Amino acid sequence: MAAGSAEGWAQRWSRGVPTWVHTSQGGFDRRRYEVVELAEAPAREYIQANHYLSGWPPAVHRFGLVDLEPAGGDDGQVVDGQLLVGVVVLGVPMSRRALTRVFPSLEPYTEALEMSRVCLSPSVASNGESFTVAGALRLAAGHGVRGVVTYADPVARLRTLPDGRTAGSPRGHLGVIYQALSATYTGRSTARTIVVLPDGQVLPSGVRAGSPAPDWASEAAFQQAGRALGGVHTLV
């Protein structure tokens, strides 16, 4: 599979700010962690607080990586008394064809899903991604999931934080996690143009100049999007 090389670096996210760990650092102890199923509320809270894409996708199954032996002084989101240090989300893609094109014999949205979010804390030692995703897929198989499609966007995706700092993915993604798990590379998806708001939200494709802002968009961000599209949007 020739989808690119990150030269041994894995990207982590905390509060929307990226950090990097190198696979040569090692140190991941699988006995310290467990992959568990999550309710929507804690999974959404973790993703919206830490992932560079602050929006929440249409989720079907949600899984968390919990630290069974957190270091003293570690703070963060706690689920059932355990420290949550990662989340994997399987959900519904924008197009049904994204699933049927790859898995024509599987039932979309039940047997076939999209892996829409993977996010691990910087506290997790390198090589934790493959353990987490593999554990999530094993649990998903128990729900009848037989195929998963995922995307590695090679385009930089940045956003402006409330304090003025810039965060996000400055070099895009190369799918190294999926390569490590022996996933099948099926090529590039259909090219399309998207509008990304300053806070990292992706403007829905059906929005046009003069249309009302959705509930999740701030008025300032949507005004900037409106100017980019040649009109001014207002909240109603």
C-alpha positions in Angstrom: 0.0 0.0 0.0 1.5 3.3 -1.1 -0.4 6.0 0.7 2.6 8.0 2.0 5.0 7.9 4.9 5.0 9.9 8.1 8.6 8.9 8.8 7.7 7.1 12.0 5.7 10.0 13.6 2.3 9.6 15.1 0.1 12.7 15.7 -1.8 13.1 19.0 -4.4 15.7 20.0 -5.2 17.5 23.2 -7.6 20.5 23.3 -7.3 20.7 19.5 -3.6 21.2 19.6 -1.3 18.6 17.9 1.7 16.9 19.4 3.9 14.2 18.0 5.4 10.9 19.2 7.8 8.7 17.3 7.4 5.0 17.0 11.0 4.4 18.0 10.1 5.7 21.5 8.1 2.6 22.1 6.9 2.1 25.7 3.3 1.1 25.0 2.2 -1.5 27.6 -1.0 -3.2 26.5 -1.6 -4.4 30.0 -2.2 -0.9 31.2 -5.0 -0.1 28.7 -8.4 -1.4 27.8 -10.7 -0.6 24.8 -14.3 -0.3 25.9 -17.7 0.6 24.4 -18.8 4.2 25.2 -22.1 6.0 25.4 -22.5 8.9 23.0 -22.2 11.7 25.6 -18.7 10.9 26.9 -17.4 10.1 23.4 -18.8 13.4 22.1 -17.4 15.3 25.0 -13.9 13.9 24.4 -13.9 14.4 20.6 -15.2 18.0 20.8 -12.7 18.9 23.5 -9.6 17.4 21.8 -9.9 16.5 18.1 -8.9 19.0 15.5 -12.3 18.5 13.8 -14.5 19.9 16.6 -17.8 18.8 15.1 -19.5 15.5 16.0 -20.2 13.1 13.2 -23.3 10.8 12.9 -22.1 8.0 15.2 -23.3 4.4 15.3 -20.7 2.9 17.6 -18.2 4.6 19.9 -15.2 3.1 21.7 -12.8 4.5 24.3 -9.3 3.7 25.4 -9.1 3.8 29.2 -5.9 4.0 31.2 -6.1 1.4 34.0 -2.9 2.8 35.7 -2.9 6.6 35.2 0.1 8.4 36.6 -0.4 10.4 39.7 -1.7 13.9 39.0 -3.2 12.9 35.6 -6.4 14.9 35.0 -8.9 14.5 32.3 -12.2 13.0 31.4 -13.2 10.0 33.6 -15.7 7.3 32.5 -16.9 4.8 35.1 -14.0 5.6 37.3 -11.3 5.2 34.6 -9.3 7.9 32.8 -10.4 8.2 29.1 -7.3 8.7 26.9 -8.7 8.0 23.4 -11.8 7.6 21.3 -12.7 5.8 18.1 -16.0 6.6 16.3 -17.7 4.4 13.7 -20.5 6.2 11.9 -22.4 7.1 8.8 -20.6 8.7 5.9 -21.9 11.6 3.8 -22.8 9.2 1.0 -24.2 5.7 1.0 -22.0 5.0 -2.0 -18.9 5.5 0.1 -19.8 2.2 1.7 -21.4 0.3 -1.2 -18.6 1.0 -3.6 -16.1 -0.7 -1.4 -18.4 -3.3 0.2 -21.1 -4.1 -2.3 -22.3 -7.2 -0.5 -22.6 -5.6 3.0 -25.6 -3.7 4.4 -24.7 0.0 4.7 -24.9 1.6 8.1 -25.1 -1.8 9.9 -22.6 -4.2 8.4 -20.5 -1.4 6.8 -19.6 1.9 8.5 -17.1 4.7 8.3 -14.3 5.3 10.9 -15.0 9.0 11.3 -12.8 9.8 14.3 -9.6 8.5 15.9 -8.1 10.6 18.7 -5.5 9.6 21.3 -4.1 11.6 24.2 -0.4 12.6 24.2 -0.1 10.6 27.5 -0.4 7.3 25.5 2.9 5.8 24.6 3.8 5.5 20.9 2.2 2.6 19.0 -1.0 2.9 20.9 -3.1 3.7 17.8 -3.0 0.2 16.3 -3.9 -1.3 19.7 -6.9 1.0 20.1 -8.3 0.7 16.6 -7.8 -3.1 16.5 -9.7 -3.3 19.9 -12.5 -1.1 18.6 -12.9 -3.2 15.4 -13.1 -6.4 17.5 -15.9 -4.9 19.6 -17.6 -3.6 16.5 -17.6 -7.1 15.0 -19.7 -8.2 17.9 -22.4 -5.8 16.7 -22.3 -7.3 13.2 -19.9 -4.8 11.6 -18.0 -6.6 8.8 -16.4 -3.7 6.9 -15.1 -0.3 7.7 -14.1 2.6 5.3 -11.8 5.3 6.5 -10.1 8.3 5.0 -6.7 10.0 5.5 -7.0 13.6 4.3 -3.5 14.7 3.0 -4.6 18.3 3.0 -3.7 20.7 5.9 -6.7 21.5 8.1 -6.2 24.4 10.5 -8.5 26.4 12.8 -8.3 29.5 14.9 -8.7 28.9 18.7 -10.6 31.4 20.9 -7.3 32.8 22.2 -6.1 33.5 18.7 -3.7 30.5 18.4 -3.8 28.4 15.2 -4.2 24.6 15.7 -5.1 21.6 13.6 -3.3 19.3 11.2 -0.5 21.3 9.5 0.6 18.5 7.1 -2.6 16.5 6.7 -2.8 12.7 7.3 -1.2 9.8 5.4 -3.1 6.8 6.9 -0.1 5.3 8.7 -2.4 3.8 11.4 -4.3 2.0 8.7 -1.2 0.8 7.0 0.1 -0.6 10.3 -3.2 -2.6 10.5 -2.8 -4.0 7.0 -5.8 -2.1 5.7 -6.5 -2.1 1.9 -5.7 1.1 0.1 -8.4 1.6 -2.6 -7.3 5.0 -4.0 -8.4 8.6 -3.7 -12.0 9.6 -3.1 -13.9 11.9 -5.4 -12.4 15.4 -5.5 -14.6 18.1 -4.0 -14.4 21.6 -2.7 -15.3 22.4 1.0 -15.5 25.6 3.0 -13.9 25.4 6.4 -15.0 28.0 9.0 -12.4 29.7 11.2 -13.3 27.5 14.1 -12.7 24.3 12.2 -16.3 23.4 11.3 -17.0 22.3 7.7 -19.7 24.3 6.0 -22.5 22.0 4.8 -22.5 21.6 1.1 -26.1 22.8 0.8 -25.5 26.2 2.4 -25.5 29.2 0.1 -25.1 32.9 0.5 -28.0 34.4 2.3 -29.1 31.1 4.0 -29.5 31.0 7.8 -26.7 29.8 10.0 -27.0 26.3 11.5 -27.3 26.0 15.3 -23.7 25.0 15.8 -22.1 28.0 14.0 -21.1 31.2 15.8 -22.4 34.3 14.1 -18.9 35.7 13.6 -17.7 32.5 11.9 -20.7 32.3 9.7 -20.4 36.0 8.7 -16.9 35.2 7.5 -18.1 32.2 5.6 -20.8 34.4 4.0 -18.3 36.9 2.8 -16.2 34.1 1.3 -19.3 32.9 -0.6 -20.2 36.3 -1.8 -23.0 37.1 0.6 -23.8 37.7 4.3 -25.4 35.1 6.4 -27.4 35.9 9.5 -28.6 33.9 12.5 -32.4 33.5 12.7 
